[in-house]
């Protein structure tokens, strides 16, 4: 379910500290006006043993609530046009493919967000699509080879 603030049409999330350094991003599923405040509600991810999971709760009263965060929305996509994503691999055995320590994948598309951000999405050898900038192993992005025309 996509959440939007009634006045702006923007997507928002609540950041919730789950302990042990784990911060979860919970989509706001509803906004309600309470007194003079506009308050976001999230689906509780609490323990299923207590029967809380899936219950809609006020985000700012949820244990571990940190803040609200605006989430950019995709407003367009552009073709990859020969660009390549390079990921750092674990040290390969000598002479193995990718001996330079990188895995190269073609950029499938560039996603354009409403805040002006443009991010590449690549495809692995199984045909799965990834948002490259969400991966800590991302090393760099290579432009198309002009010799390939």
Buried (B, 14 or more C-beta within 10 A) or exposed (E): EEBBBEEEEBBBBBBBBEEEEEEBEBBBBBBEEEEEEEBBBBBBBBEEEEEEEEEEBBBBEBEEBBEBEEBBEEEEEEEBEBBBBBBBBEEBEEEEEEEEEBBEBBBBBBBBBBEEEEBBBBBEEEEEEBEBBEEEEBBEBBEEEEEEE
